[in-house]
């Protein structure tokens, strides 16, 4: 604690983000108590050292006995102080850090501050007053939006809604002390957040108004427990006295922390951070500087990738073969930005700024100044080789050359160049400007600093990058293939598309495999299978008929003009029945449990092979890929986590059973799965490989 005249300044210093661990809580309680009792102190400023104010709880303490004082005890002590208390925040005051500020009478912030309650992303709710105090300060609608999204808001928005009292330009602590002295001089009334009622009273007298506000922000909460608990907690803020509401919030928090969903979501939180660690990278390795990018191709993928760079403030040159294709691509990009503006997700000036970072060209020469070049042309090896042959001659010596491919061999593409060390794969997911996952494919000759550069760029453009090795389909699509094969086999054995999709959605996926095929285009997989010389009986028959899915209005389902809602099609059911008869496969009733296991367990089996081959470093990397790229329900923790949870012996035995029943040898349990199950082991304990093959 420091003193500036009559103002005591309490500084939290717990690098790197001032997490609210036991020592921090105890230190705050001690210092606030001293300042409250010190007659020479007339006001108290609380701030954080380093790059941020307190960025939340120390989640490594979750699930363990909490050493006193708890955060609620600290907050209660601050609330009782009858001297002006001012939280001076910068960086990211999040979770418990923001809850501490709500105990103070006033809050001031540095201009770039972002404030939020992200607990929902860990499967929990704020547990130290956030759901009770925030609605009293900013209103029910805004607090519900913040709590249920978990997304932080910038300081200027916090000022507009009353969460922040003043934005301090220049030195934050000096400004906060000046603010405190002004409060003292003006004898400004102390604002106890727990006593505010004006913004919640209208919802108390009109319960339907609360229900409407909650419904508007809870639409994406299917299957998740925490959003429902958050709504109940905020409802308690409206309907109960504050102390009763705090008690109810704590009950809900404790229940969630001990629940399976939160455990799974916390697992993914740490798994995402673990994915950034590449086991065999030299210590102290620095990524190459990237200040300018080039993207070859202005189609759906190329346009989305280009937007990702522009959104991160990186100038990007988009290269197409002719002006018409380039204009088409730029028109689509501009339309996407305008949609964001219309939805209120982006202001017009910001959209204009991002669009201005995009430059078009119809010559590969335009890539010569780029620090990273991403090829996003058709998924055909010969075309990609032609592009890389040209880039090899044109790109500057230390430019990173990346191919955006879903399946193709990155090493073969690299060998067309004289600089294979600079080549790797960057598998973006569609729409690339929205989807968070980025599979970074490490070639056998990819240089360590090139790999580090791709990882750094991935994070800078807002992606979750995961390193994978070279094989057909890498990790995500390789695991998707057996799921799609089993989905088709289920049709031949007796299920209908709606049965399979309903079971997948009930499990937690946003859509089932057949609705997904229709969305992506049945012709995409059809063309890949043609190139490989393989065939899927039902999907390829539909493709042969020109039924490509939503784009043609017919696929596994019918789609009315302008609608994405699938309608069951009796013609498809006849096609399926005829195929079963032609292949001599007797049809039977298949329950949801079997459908789910037939979809999920073959994926797990393939994941085990991927681990065994070293294509992925860790089981948790596979889980991150499936959560962020394929819609795996985060509250189930990823396929490998799920397998550990249900038991590897059970997965092994069920796979063996389904292999026998269906006569499909591809379902035989893999060697690694078999071994780990016999040893009562787990994928989590399998450990990291030294390098992704």
Buried (B, 14 or more C-beta within 10 A) or exposed (E): BEEBEBBBBBBBEBEEBBBBBBEBBBBBBBBBEBBBEBEEBBBBBBBBEBEBBBBBBBBEBBEEEEEEBBBBEBBBBBBEBEBBBBBBBBBBBBBBBBBBBBBBBBBBBBEEBBBBBBBBBBBBBBBBBBBBBBBBBBBBBBBBBBBBBBEBBBBEBBBEBBBBBBBBEEEBBEBBBBBBBEBBEEEEEBBBBBEBEEBBEEBBEEEEBBEEBBEEBBEEBEBBBBBBBBBBBBBBBBBBEBEEBBBBBBBBBEBBBEBEBBBBBBBBBEBBEBBBEBEEBEEEEEBBEBEBBBBBBBBBBBBBBBBBBBBBEBBBBBBBBEEEBBEBBBEBBBEBBBEBBEEEEBEEEBBEEBBEBBBBBBEBEBBBBBBBBBBBBEBEBEEBBEBBEBBBEBBEEBBBBBBBBBBBBBBBBBBBBEBBBBBBBBBBBEBBBEBBBBBBBBBEBBBBBBBBBBBBBBBBBEBBBBBBBBBEBBBBBBBBBBBBBBBBBBBBBBBBBBBBBBBBBBBBBBBBBBBBBBBBBBBBBBBBBEEEEEEBBBBBBBBEBEBBBBBBBBBBBBBEEEEEEBEEBEEBBEBBBEBBEEEEBEBEEBEBEBBBBBBBBBBBBBBBBBBBBBBBBBBBBBBBBBBBBBBBBBBBBBBBBBBBBBEBBEBBEBBBBBBEEBEBEBBBBBEBBBBBBEEEBBBBEBEBBEBBB
